[in-house]
Amino acid sequence: MDVFQQVKEKALTVLDLHRAKIDHYSDDEVRSYLADVIRHAAEQVPGYALEKNPEAMIDRALDDLLGLGPLEILLRNDAISEIMVNRYDTVFIEQNGQLKRSEVAFNDELSVRRAIERIVTPLGRRIDESSPMVDARLACGSRVNAVIPPLAIDGSAITIRKFSQTRLVLENLVTNGSCSEAMAVLLQHAVRMKQNIVISGGTGSGKTTLLNVLADSIPPTERIVTIEDAAELSLHKDNLVRLESRPANQEGEGTISIRQLVMNALRMRPDRIIVGECRGGESLDMLQAMNTGHDGSMTTLHANTPRDALRRLETMVLMAGIDLPLAAVRQQVASAVQLLVQITRDGQGQRRLTSITEVQGMEGDVVRLSEIFKWHEQQQQHVACGEIPLFVNHASEMDKARLMKCLTSEGFN
């Protein structure tokens, strides 16, 4: 047994001896207390005194006992936004928008399974051969997906989506080049003027982050209900109710779907409903909510273009199991959604708003779209398309003047 394994054995013994004392400590207090006790116990291990970095060994032992083992050091790094365990010895990370292989690794498959159990057990979830996939979240709010054999052929896989602990605002998106100042002004007024907004984009494009940022412009007097599969949104609002769906228990019962939560939210006197992501039949209920007095509601979905976003919405409404003609579905979409915001992530990891498009009703049997802003690839800048969104006509004179300036090419070129 190597020195680290011996230190870890000592640490495990110490943890058992002191468990009653540390039960009421916070996580930081537990770690600090056990570090001192383990350090003293480790000094009795032959060879420990010869280690070049004994403190790192203590940290590794604590990570294994209290956290997710080698992943803890990645979770503490704020520059890392995604952690992907492909198998026990293959870990990739996304750092500053770039994917690269990490030097950290688990010792074996059993270590990965222990980490997964440590994630799901406190949440009352389970993962085994009969239920080999699970979605969960960490105490810090990071989203976790885990898949184990037989579904994961090469060994258990973990994907952790971290969320920035820094509160972002629209000005941050302008600073980092995600959108122009004119686009930020338009979006801020659109939210305040209760436009129903759908954010579309690919996986990892920043949809949830953008939803958080836009929600920051909602007036504090309005009651918001958020609905999510796994809670990711972080809205800094007082009048806020957060709802999260629930999977089936071990008996296969007790499922609470997003759709059920949307229907229940309508009874909670919300001014706005925010659905973290529309994936299925709940889209119909979301559209009906937008059409029945809950203006200013928002959601996200996966799509590559604004037009694709509308098609996907139509498809998801049809998944609700209600026999509706496509023309009626299209009319429902056209009357419910006012703005489509497209966000993409390029090859260099830059997340950027590539289009803000207004839905302007039906023209025959086609939904009419009017692009207000777009990303011009050749010019490498955001440009105005010369279109004036309909909601501008309902703004105050002062706001209208500011918006009109933003909507002209001269206003921001």
Secondary structure as a PSIPRED ss2 file (coil, helix, strand):
# PSIPRED VFORMAT (PSIPRED V4.0)

   1 M C   1.000  0.000  0.000
   2 D C   1.000  0.000  0.000
   3 V H   0.000  1.000  0.000
   4 F H   0.000  1.000  0.000
   5 Q H   0.000  1.000  0.000
   6 Q H   0.000  1.000  0.000
   7 V H   0.000  1.000  0.000
   8 K H   0.000  1.000  0.000
   9 E H   0.000  1.000  0.000
  10 K H   0.000  1.000  0.000
  11 A H   0.000  1.000  0.000
  12 L H   0.000  1.000  0.000
  13 T H   0.000  1.000  0.000
  14 V H   0.000  1.000  0.000
  15 L H   0.000  1.000  0.000
  16 D H   0.000  1.000  0.000
  17 L H   0.000  1.000  0.000
  18 H H   0.000  1.000  0.000
  19 R H   0.000  1.000  0.000
  20 A H   0.000  1.000  0.000
  21 K H   0.000  1.000  0.000
  22 I H   0.000  1.000  0.000
  23 D C   1.000  0.000  0.000
  24 H C   1.000  0.000  0.000
  25 Y C   1.000  0.000  0.000
  26 S C   1.000  0.000  0.000
  27 D H   0.000  1.000  0.000
  28 D H   0.000  1.000  0.000
  29 E H   0.000  1.000  0.000
  30 V H   0.000  1.000  0.000
  31 R H   0.000  1.000  0.000
  32 S H   0.000  1.000  0.000
  33 Y H   0.000  1.000  0.000
  34 L H   0.000  1.000  0.000
  35 A H   0.000  1.000  0.000
  36 D H   0.000  1.000  0.000
  37 V H   0.000  1.000  0.000
  38 I H   0.000  1.000  0.000
  39 R H   0.000  1.000  0.000
  40 H H   0.000  1.000  0.000
  41 A H   0.000  1.000  0.000
  42 A H   0.000  1.000  0.000
  43 E C   1.000  0.000  0.000
  44 Q C   1.000  0.000  0.000
  45 V C   1.000  0.000  0.000
  46 P C   1.000  0.000  0.000
  47 G C   1.000  0.000  0.000
  48 Y H   0.000  1.000  0.000
  49 A H   0.000  1.000  0.000
  50 L H   0.000  1.000  0.000
  51 E C   1.000  0.000  0.000
  52 K C   1.000  0.000  0.000
  53 N C   1.000  0.000  0.000
  54 P H   0.000  1.000  0.000
  55 E H   0.000  1.000  0.000
  56 A H   0.000  1.000  0.000
  57 M H   0.000  1.000  0.000
  58 I H   0.000  1.000  0.000
  59 D H   0.000  1.000  0.000
  60 R H   0.000  1.000  0.000
  61 A H   0.000  1.000  0.000
  62 L H   0.000  1.000  0.000
  63 D H   0.000  1.000  0.000
  64 D H   0.000  1.000  0.000
  65 L H   0.000  1.000  0.000
  66 L H   0.000  1.000  0.000
  67 G C   1.000  0.000  0.000
  68 L C   1.000  0.000  0.000
  69 G C   1.000  0.000  0.000
  70 P C   1.000  0.000  0.000
  71 L H   0.000  1.000  0.000
  72 E H   0.000  1.000  0.000
  73 I H   0.000  1.000  0.000
  74 L H   0.000  1.000  0.000
  75 L H   0.000  1.000  0.000
  76 R C   1.000  0.000  0.000
  77 N C   1.000  0.000  0.000
  78 D C   1.000  0.000  0.000
  79 A C   1.000  0.000  0.000
  80 I E   0.000  0.000  1.000
  81 S E   0.000  0.000  1.000
  82 E E   0.000  0.000  1.000
  83 I E   0.000  0.000  1.000
  84 M E   0.000  0.000  1.000
  85 V E   0.000  0.000  1.000
  86 N E   0.000  0.000  1.000
  87 R E   0.000  0.000  1.000
  88 Y C   1.000  0.000  0.000
  89 D C   1.000  0.000  0.000
  90 T E   0.000  0.000  1.000
  91 V E   0.000  0.000  1.000
  92 F E   0.000  0.000  1.000
  93 I E   0.000  0.000  1.000
  94 E E   0.000  0.000  1.000
  95 Q E   0.000  0.000  1.000
  96 N C   1.000  0.000  0.000
  97 G C   1.000  0.000  0.000
  98 Q E   0.000  0.000  1.000
  99 L E   0.000  0.000  1.000
 100 K E   0.000  0.000  1.000
 101 R E   0.000  0.000  1.000
 102 S C   1.000  0.000  0.000
 103 E C   1.000  0.000  0.000
 104 V C   1.000  0.000  0.000
 105 A C   1.000  0.000  0.000
 106 F C   1.000  0.000  0.000
 107 N C   1.000  0.000  0.000
 108 D C   1.000  0.000  0.000
 109 E H   0.000  1.000  0.000
 110 L H   0.000  1.000  0.000
 111 S H   0.000  1.000  0.000
 112 V H   0.000  1.000  0.000
 113 R H   0.000  1.000  0.000
 114 R H   0.000  1.000  0.000
 115 A H   0.000  1.000  0.000
 116 I H   0.000  1.000  0.000
 117 E H   0.000  1.000  0.000
 118 R H   0.000  1.000  0.000
 119 I H   0.000  1.000  0.000
 120 V H   0.000  1.000  0.000
 121 T H   0.000  1.000  0.000
 122 P H   0.000  1.000  0.000
 123 L H   0.000  1.000  0.000
 124 G C   1.000  0.000  0.000
 125 R C   1.000  0.000  0.000
 126 R C   1.000  0.000  0.000
 127 I C   1.000  0.000  0.000
 128 D E   0.000  0.000  1.000
 129 E C   1.000  0.000  0.000
 130 S C   1.000  0.000  0.000
 131 S E   0.000  0.000  1.000
 132 P C   1.000  0.000  0.000
 133 M E   0.000  0.000  1.000
 134 V E   0.000  0.000  1.000
 135 D E   0.000  0.000  1.000
 136 A E   0.000  0.000  1.000
 137 R E   0.000  0.000  1.000
 138 L C   1.000  0.000  0.000
 139 A C   1.000  0.000  0.000
 140 C C   1.000  0.000  0.000
 141 G C   1.000  0.000  0.000
 142 S C   1.000  0.000  0.000
 143 R E   0.000  0.000  1.000
 144 V E   0.000  0.000  1.000
 145 N E   0.000  0.000  1.000
 146 A E   0.000  0.000  1.000
 147 V E   0.000  0.000  1.000
 148 I C   1.000  0.000  0.000
 149 P C   1.000  0.000  0.000
 150 P C   1.000  0.000  0.000
 151 L C   1.000  0.000  0.000
 152 A C   1.000  0.000  0.000
 153 I C   1.000  0.000  0.000
 154 D C   1.000  0.000  0.000
 155 G C   1.000  0.000  0.000
 156 S C   1.000  0.000  0.000
 157 A E   0.000  0.000  1.000
 158 I E   0.000  0.000  1.000
 159 T E   0.000  0.000  1.000
 160 I E   0.000  0.000  1.000
 161 R E   0.000  0.000  1.000
 162 K C   1.000  0.000  0.000
 163 F C   1.000  0.000  0.000
 164 S C   1.000  0.000  0.000
 165 Q C   1.000  0.000  0.000
 166 T C   1.000  0.000  0.000
 167 R C   1.000  0.000  0.000
 168 L C   1.000  0.000  0.000
 169 V C   1.000  0.000  0.000
 170 L H   0.000  1.000  0.000
 171 E H   0.000  1.000  0.000
 172 N H   0.000  1.000  0.000
 173 L H   0.000  1.000  0.000
 174 V H   0.000  1.000  0.000
 175 T H   0.000  1.000  0.000
 176 N C   1.000  0.000  0.000
 177 G C   1.000  0.000  0.000
 178 S C   1.000  0.000  0.000
 179 C C   1.000  0.000  0.000
 180 S C   1.000  0.000  0.000
 181 E H   0.000  1.000  0.000
 182 A H   0.000  1.000  0.000
 183 M H   0.000  1.000  0.000
 184 A H   0.000  1.000  0.000
 185 V H   0.000  1.000  0.000
 186 L H   0.000  1.000  0.000
 187 L H   0.000  1.000  0.000
 188 Q H   0.000  1.000  0.000
 189 H H   0.000  1.000  0.000
 190 A H   0.000  1.000  0.000
 191 V H   0.000  1.000  0.000
 192 R H   0.000  1.000  0.000
 193 M C   1.000  0.000  0.000
 194 K C   1.000  0.000  0.000
 195 Q C   1.000  0.000  0.000
 196 N C   1.000  0.000  0.000
 197 I E   0.000  0.000  1.000
 198 V E   0.000  0.000  1.000
 199 I E   0.000  0.000  1.000
 200 S E   0.000  0.000  1.000
 201 G E   0.000  0.000  1.000
 202 G C   1.000  0.000  0.000
 203 T C   1.000  0.000  0.000
 204 G C   1.000  0.000  0.000
 205 S C   1.000  0.000  0.000
 206 G C   1.000  0.000  0.000
 207 K H   0.000  1.000  0.000
 208 T H   0.000  1.000  0.000
 209 T H   0.000  1.000  0.000
 210 L H   0.000  1.000  0.000
 211 L H   0.000  1.000  0.000
 212 N H   0.000  1.000  0.000
 213 V H   0.000  1.000  0.000
 214 L H   0.000  1.000  0.000
 215 A H   0.000  1.000  0.000
 216 D C   1.000  0.000  0.000
 217 S C   1.000  0.000  0.000
 218 I C   1.000  0.000  0.000
 219 P C   1.000  0.000  0.000
 220 P C   1.000  0.000  0.000
 221 T C   1.000  0.000  0.000
 222 E C   1.000  0.000  0.000
 223 R C   1.000  0.000  0.000
 224 I E   0.000  0.000  1.000
 225 V E   0.000  0.000  1.000
 226 T E   0.000  0.000  1.000
 227 I E   0.000  0.000  1.000
 228 E E   0.000  0.000  1.000
 229 D C   1.000  0.000  0.000
 230 A C   1.000  0.000  0.000
 231 A C   1.000  0.000  0.000
 232 E C   1.000  0.000  0.000
 233 L C   1.000  0.000  0.000
 234 S C   1.000  0.000  0.000
 235 L C   1.000  0.000  0.000
 236 H C   1.000  0.000  0.000
 237 K C   1.000  0.000  0.000
 238 D C   1.000  0.000  0.000
 239 N C   1.000  0.000  0.000
 240 L E   0.000  0.000  1.000
 241 V E   0.000  0.000  1.000
 242 R E   0.000  0.000  1.000
 243 L E   0.000  0.000  1.000
 244 E E   0.000  0.000  1.000
 245 S C   1.000  0.000  0.000
 246 R E   0.000  0.000  1.000
 247 P C   1.000  0.000  0.000
 248 A C   1.000  0.000  0.000
 249 N C   1.000  0.000  0.000
 250 Q C   1.000  0.000  0.000
 251 E C   1.000  0.000  0.000
 252 G C   1.000  0.000  0.000
 253 E C   1.000  0.000  0.000
 254 G C   1.000  0.000  0.000
 255 T C   1.000  0.000  0.000
 256 I E   0.000  0.000  1.000
 257 S C   1.000  0.000  0.000
 258 I H   0.000  1.000  0.000
 259 R H   0.000  1.000  0.000
 260 Q H   0.000  1.000  0.000
 261 L H   0.000  1.000  0.000
 262 V H   0.000  1.000  0.000
 263 M H   0.000  1.000  0.000
 264 N H   0.000  1.000  0.000
 265 A H   0.000  1.000  0.000
 266 L C   1.000  0.000  0.000
 267 R C   1.000  0.000  0.000
 268 M C   1.000  0.000  0.000
 269 R C   1.000  0.000  0.000
 270 P C   1.000  0.000  0.000
 271 D C   1.000  0.000  0.000
 272 R E   0.000  0.000  1.000
 273 I E   0.000  0.000  1.000
 274 I E   0.000  0.000  1.000
 275 V E   0.000  0.000  1.000
 276 G C   1.000  0.000  0.000
 277 E C   1.000  0.000  0.000
 278 C C   1.000  0.000  0.000
 279 R C   1.000  0.000  0.000
 280 G C   1.000  0.000  0.000
 281 G C   1.000  0.000  0.000
 282 E H   0.000  1.000  0.000
 283 S H   0.000  1.000  0.000
 284 L H   0.000  1.000  0.000
 285 D H   0.000  1.000  0.000
 286 M H   0.000  1.000  0.000
 287 L H   0.000  1.000  0.000
 288 Q H   0.000  1.000  0.000
 289 A H   0.000  1.000  0.000
 290 M H   0.000  1.000  0.000
 291 N H   0.000  1.000  0.000
 292 T C   1.000  0.000  0.000
 293 G C   1.000  0.000  0.000
 294 H C   1.000  0.000  0.000
 295 D C   1.000  0.000  0.000
 296 G C   1.000  0.000  0.000
 297 S C   1.000  0.000  0.000
 298 M E   0.000  0.000  1.000
 299 T E   0.000  0.000  1.000
 300 T E   0.000  0.000  1.000
 301 L E   0.000  0.000  1.000
 302 H E   0.000  0.000  1.000
 303 A C   1.000  0.000  0.000
 304 N C   1.000  0.000  0.000
 305 T C   1.000  0.000  0.000
 306 P H   0.000  1.000  0.000
 307 R H   0.000  1.000  0.000
 308 D H   0.000  1.000  0.000
 309 A H   0.000  1.000  0.000
 310 L H   0.000  1.000  0.000
 311 R H   0.000  1.000  0.000
 312 R H   0.000  1.000  0.000
 313 L H   0.000  1.000  0.000
 314 E H   0.000  1.000  0.000
 315 T H   0.000  1.000  0.000
 316 M H   0.000  1.000  0.000
 317 V H   0.000  1.000  0.000
 318 L H   0.000  1.000  0.000
 319 M C   1.000  0.000  0.000
 320 A C   1.000  0.000  0.000
 321 G C   1.000  0.000  0.000
 322 I C   1.000  0.000  0.000
 323 D C   1.000  0.000  0.000
 324 L C   1.000  0.000  0.000
 325 P C   1.000  0.000  0.000
 326 L H   0.000  1.000  0.000
 327 A H   0.000  1.000  0.000
 328 A H   0.000  1.000  0.000
 329 V H   0.000  1.000  0.000
 330 R H   0.000  1.000  0.000
 331 Q H   0.000  1.000  0.000
 332 Q H   0.000  1.000  0.000
 333 V H   0.000  1.000  0.000
 334 A H   0.000  1.000  0.000
 335 S H   0.000  1.000  0.000
 336 A H   0.000  1.000  0.000
 337 V C   1.000  0.000  0.000
 338 Q C   1.000  0.000  0.000
 339 L E   0.000  0.000  1.000
 340 L E   0.000  0.000  1.000
 341 V E   0.000  0.000  1.000
 342 Q E   0.000  0.000  1.000
 343 I E   0.000  0.000  1.000
 344 T E   0.000  0.000  1.000
 345 R E   0.000  0.000  1.000
 346 D C   1.000  0.000  0.000
 347 G C   1.000  0.000  0.000
 348 Q C   1.000  0.000  0.000
 349 G C   1.000  0.000  0.000
 350 Q C   1.000  0.000  0.000
 351 R E   0.000  0.000  1.000
 352 R E   0.000  0.000  1.000
 353 L E   0.000  0.000  1.000
 354 T E   0.000  0.000  1.000
 355 S E   0.000  0.000  1.000
 356 I E   0.000  0.000  1.000
 357 T E   0.000  0.000  1.000
 358 E E   0.000  0.000  1.000
 359 V E   0.000  0.000  1.000
 360 Q E   0.000  0.000  1.000
 361 G E   0.000  0.000  1.000
 362 M E   0.000  0.000  1.000
 363 E E   0.000  0.000  1.000
 364 G C   1.000  0.000  0.000
 365 D C   1.000  0.000  0.000
 366 V E   0.000  0.000  1.000
 367 V E   0.000  0.000  1.000
 368 R E   0.000  0.000  1.000
 369 L E   0.000  0.000  1.000
 370 S E   0.000  0.000  1.000
 371 E E   0.000  0.000  1.000
 372 I E   0.000  0.000  1.000
 373 F E   0.000  0.000  1.000
 374 K E   0.000  0.000  1.000
 375 W E   0.000  0.000  1.000
 376 H E   0.000  0.000  1.000
 377 E C   1.000  0.000  0.000
 378 Q C   1.000  0.000  0.000
 379 Q C   1.000  0.000  0.000
 380 Q C   1.000  0.000  0.000
 381 Q E   0.000  0.000  1.000
 382 H E   0.000  0.000  1.000
 383 V E   0.000  0.000  1.000
 384 A E   0.000  0.000  1.000
 385 C C   1.000  0.000  0.000
 386 G C   1.000  0.000  0.000
 387 E C   1.000  0.000  0.000
 388 I C   1.000  0.000  0.000
 389 P C   1.000  0.000  0.000
 390 L H   0.000  1.000  0.000
 391 F H   0.000  1.000  0.000
 392 V H   0.000  1.000  0.000
 393 N H   0.000  1.000  0.000
 394 H H   0.000  1.000  0.000
 395 A C   1.000  0.000  0.000
 396 S C   1.000  0.000  0.000
 397 E H   0.000  1.000  0.000
 398 M H   0.000  1.000  0.000
 399 D H   0.000  1.000  0.000
 400 K H   0.000  1.000  0.000
 401 A H   0.000  1.000  0.000
 402 R H   0.000  1.000  0.000
 403 L H   0.000  1.000  0.000
 404 M H   0.000  1.000  0.000
 405 K H   0.000  1.000  0.000
 406 C H   0.000  1.000  0.000
 407 L C   1.000  0.000  0.000
 408 T C   1.000  0.000  0.000
 409 S H   0.000  1.000  0.000
 410 E H   0.000  1.000  0.000
 411 G H   0.000  1.000  0.000
 412 F C   1.000  0.000  0.000
 413 N C   1.000  0.000  0.000
